[in-house]
Amino acid sequence: MKLDNTFTIPVPAAQAWPVLLDLERIAPCVPGATITAREGDDFHGKIKVKLGPVGLSYSGIIKVVSQDERAGIAVLEGRGRETRGNGTAKATITCKLVESDGATDVFVDTDLSITGKPAQFGRGALADVAGTLIGRFADNLADEIAAVTSQSATGTTPAGRVSAFPSADITGSPAPVAATVSTARRPGKPAEPIDLLAAAGTNSAARYAGPAVLALVALLFALFRRRRSGRPPR
């Protein structure tokens, strides 16, 4: 099953790329997502979703197959499984960054394979769920980038906000006062889980959407993950 999605980040591609490389920074922007462990080049994570008043949990593994910063392209593979069920999904996700008028459009092509009950799930409802999930992620990420850009330009912190992109580096030294996105990390408040019932529109469809959502969230949960060997020591 093929799915296509697009979202926009309100900074140039040169600034968007390192942000999207950093798993710890983008994870709080993904509805219901958390990182649980790392094994080699694989990152393990969980995502919580809602089915109306009922909470569901899914686990998955993400791996970067290839990445080309010059071309702005990354290919990822992800697989997910329902924590208390047999539903599974696997996805190959190709992402491309295209700069436009000072912002960056991220084009996402997903090749999704589903086994078990989720195979009965229709493409239309899956597309709705994926679109809602990516839309929420993009909005959360845009809000955080906008907040830290404003903070960097004014030297102030928005009241009551916990930003995933602070203006000070990890040693505590102030960042230069400029409208740029900081490369430091600080965990932000995780985004609220998505309601599959509302996103997919039907009870039966939403029930089987979770494992597929896990595969789709591979993009959002580890988009252009930076290889740890290239990171500076903390």
C-alpha positions as CSV (number, residue, x, y, z in Angstrom):
1,M,0.0,0.0,0.0
2,K,1.4,3.4,-1.0
3,L,0.8,6.5,1.0
4,D,1.9,10.1,0.2
5,N,2.1,12.9,2.7
6,T,3.7,16.4,2.9
7,F,4.4,18.8,5.7
8,T,6.2,22.1,6.0
9,I,8.8,23.3,8.5
10,P,9.1,27.1,8.8
11,V,12.9,27.3,8.4
12,P,15.3,26.9,5.5
13,A,16.5,23.4,4.6
14,A,20.0,23.9,6.1
15,Q,18.3,24.5,9.5
16,A,15.6,21.9,9.1
17,W,18.0,19.0,8.3
18,P,19.9,18.9,11.7
19,V,16.6,19.3,13.6
20,L,15.1,16.4,11.8
21,L,18.3,14.4,12.3
22,D,17.9,14.6,16.1
23,L,15.5,11.9,17.4
24,E,15.4,13.2,21.0
25,R,14.3,16.6,19.7
26,I,11.5,15.6,17.4
27,A,10.1,12.7,19.5
28,P,8.1,15.0,21.9
29,C,6.4,16.5,18.8
30,V,5.0,13.1,17.8
31,P,1.6,12.5,19.3
32,G,2.0,9.9,22.1
33,A,5.6,8.9,21.1
34,T,8.4,8.0,23.5
35,I,11.9,6.5,23.0
36,T,12.6,3.4,25.1
37,A,16.0,1.9,24.1
38,R,18.7,1.7,21.5
39,E,20.5,-1.3,20.1
40,G,23.2,-0.6,17.6
41,D,21.7,1.5,14.8
42,D,18.2,0.6,15.8
43,F,16.0,2.8,18.0
44,H,13.1,1.2,19.9
45,G,10.1,3.2,20.8
46,K,6.4,3.2,21.8
47,I,3.4,5.1,20.8
48,K,0.2,5.5,22.7
49,V,-3.0,6.2,20.8
50,K,-6.6,6.5,21.8
51,L,-9.7,4.7,20.6
52,G,-12.3,7.0,22.0
53,P,-12.0,6.6,25.8
54,V,-9.7,3.5,25.4
55,G,-5.9,3.8,25.4
56,L,-3.8,1.5,23.2
57,S,0.0,1.0,23.0
58,Y,2.3,-0.2,20.2
59,S,6.0,-0.8,20.0
60,G,8.3,-0.6,17.1
61,I,11.9,-0.4,15.7
62,I,13.2,2.2,13.3
63,K,16.4,1.9,11.2
64,V,17.9,4.4,8.6
65,V,18.7,2.6,5.4
66,S,20.3,5.6,3.7
67,Q,20.6,9.4,4.0
68,D,22.0,12.0,1.6
69,E,22.1,15.5,3.1
70,R,23.1,17.2,-0.1
71,A,20.0,15.8,-1.9
72,G,17.9,16.1,1.2
73,I,16.8,12.5,1.0
74,A,16.5,9.8,3.6
75,V,15.2,6.2,3.4
76,L,14.0,4.5,6.6
77,E,12.6,1.1,7.4
78,G,10.2,0.6,10.4
79,R,8.2,-2.2,11.8
80,G,5.7,-2.2,14.6
81,R,3.6,-4.6,16.7
82,E,0.6,-4.2,18.9
83,T,1.8,-4.6,22.5
84,R,-1.2,-6.8,23.5
85,G,-2.2,-8.2,20.2
86,N,-1.0,-9.8,16.9
87,G,-1.3,-6.9,14.6
88,T,1.9,-6.0,12.7
89,A,3.1,-3.6,10.1
90,K,6.3,-2.8,8.1
91,A,7.0,0.3,6.1
92,T,9.7,1.6,3.8
93,I,9.7,5.4,4.0
94,T,11.4,7.8,1.6
95,C,11.6,11.4,2.7
96,K,12.8,14.4,0.7
97,L,13.4,18.0,1.8
98,V,12.7,20.8,-0.6
99,E,13.3,24.4,0.3
100,S,10.7,27.0,-0.8
101,D,10.6,30.7,0.1
102,G,12.6,30.3,3.3
103,A,10.6,27.3,4.5
104,T,11.1,23.5,3.9
105,D,8.6,21.1,2.5
106,V,9.1,17.5,3.6
107,F,7.6,15.0,1.1
108,V,7.0,11.5,2.6
109,D,6.4,8.4,0.4
110,T,5.4,5.3,2.5
111,D,5.3,1.7,1.2
112,L,3.2,-0.1,3.8
113,S,2.9,-3.8,4.3
114,I,0.3,-5.1,6.8
115,T,-0.3,-8.6,8.1
116,G,-3.2,-10.1,10.1
117,K,-6.3,-8.2,10.9
118,P,-4.9,-4.8,9.9
119,A,-4.8,-6.2,6.3
120,Q,-8.5,-5.7,6.3
121,F,-8.1,-2.0,6.9
122,G,-8.9,0.3,4.0
123,R,-6.4,2.6,2.3
124,G,-8.8,5.6,2.6
125,A,-9.0,5.4,6.4
126,L,-5.3,4.6,6.7
127,A,-4.5,7.8,4.7
128,D,-6.8,9.8,7.0
129,V,-5.0,8.5,10.1
130,A,-1.5,9.1,8.5
131,G,-2.5,12.6,7.4
132,T,-3.8,13.5,10.9
133,L,-0.8,12.1,12.6
134,I,1.7,13.9,10.3
135,G,-0.3,17.1,10.5
136,R,-0.2,17.1,14.3
137,F,3.5,16.4,14.3
138,A,4.2,19.2,11.8
139,D,2.1,21.7,13.8
140,N,3.9,20.8,17.1
141,L,7.3,21.0,15.4
142,A,6.5,24.4,13.7
143,D,5.3,25.8,17.1
144,E,8.5,24.8,18.8
145,I,10.7,26.1,16.1
146,A,8.8,29.4,16.0
147,A,9.0,29.7,19.8
148,V,12.7,29.2,19.9
149,T,13.3,31.5,16.9
150,S,11.5,34.2,18.7
151,Q,13.3,33.4,22.0
152,S,16.7,33.6,20.2
153,A,15.8,36.9,18.6
154,T,14.6,38.6,21.8
155,G,16.6,36.8,24.4
156,T,13.5,35.8,26.3
157,T,11.6,32.5,27.0
158,P,7.9,32.3,26.3
159,A,6.0,32.1,29.6
160,G,4.9,28.7,30.7
161,R,6.5,26.9,27.7
162,V,8.9,24.0,27.8
163,S,10.8,24.1,24.5
164,A,12.5,21.2,22.8
165,F,14.9,23.7,21.2
166,P,16.4,25.8,24.0
167,S,18.6,28.9,23.3
168,A,21.4,27.7,25.6
169,D,23.8,24.9,24.7
170,I,24.2,21.7,26.9
171,T,27.0,23.3,28.9
172,G,24.7,26.2,29.9
173,S,26.4,28.9,27.9
174,P,24.0,31.4,26.3
175,A,23.5,31.0,22.5
176,P,24.1,34.0,20.2
177,V,21.1,36.3,19.9
178,A,20.0,35.5,16.4
179,A,16.9,34.1,14.7
180,T,18.3,30.6,14.4
181,V,17.3,27.1,15.6
182,S,19.5,25.9,18.4
183,T,21.4,22.7,18.1
184,A,21.1,22.0,21.8
185,R,18.6,19.5,23.2
186,R,16.2,19.6,26.1
187,P,13.2,17.2,26.4
188,G,10.0,19.0,25.7
189,K,6.5,18.0,26.9
190,P,5.3,15.0,24.8
191,A,2.4,15.7,22.5
192,E,-0.9,14.2,23.4
193,P,-1.8,10.8,21.9
194,I,-3.9,10.8,18.7
195,D,-7.5,9.6,18.8
196,L,-7.7,6.9,16.0
197,L,-11.5,6.9,16.2
198,A,-11.7,10.5,15.4
199,A,-8.9,10.3,12.7
200,A,-10.1,7.2,10.9
201,G,-13.8,7.9,11.4
202,T,-15.1,4.4,12.2
203,N,-14.7,2.1,15.2
204,S,-13.7,-1.1,13.3
205,A,-11.2,0.8,11.1
206,A,-9.6,2.6,14.0
207,R,-9.2,-0.6,16.0
208,Y,-6.9,-2.1,13.4
209,A,-5.1,1.2,12.5
210,G,-2.7,1.2,15.4
211,P,0.0,-1.2,14.0
212,A,0.0,0.7,10.7
213,V,0.2,4.0,12.5
214,L,3.3,2.7,14.2
215,A,4.9,2.0,10.8
216,L,3.9,5.4,9.5
217,V,5.2,7.1,12.6
218,A,8.7,5.7,11.7
219,L,9.2,8.9,9.8
220,L,8.1,11.1,12.7
221,F,9.7,9.0,15.4
222,A,13.2,8.9,13.8
223,L,13.2,11.1,10.7
224,F,16.7,11.4,9.3
225,R,18.2,10.0,12.5
226,R,21.7,11.2,13.1
227,R,24.2,8.3,13.5
228,R,25.4,8.5,17.1
229,S,29.0,8.2,16.0
230,G,28.8,11.6,14.5
231,R,27.4,13.3,17.6
232,P,29.6,15.4,20.0
233,P,29.9,14.0,23.5
234,R,27.4,15.3,26.1
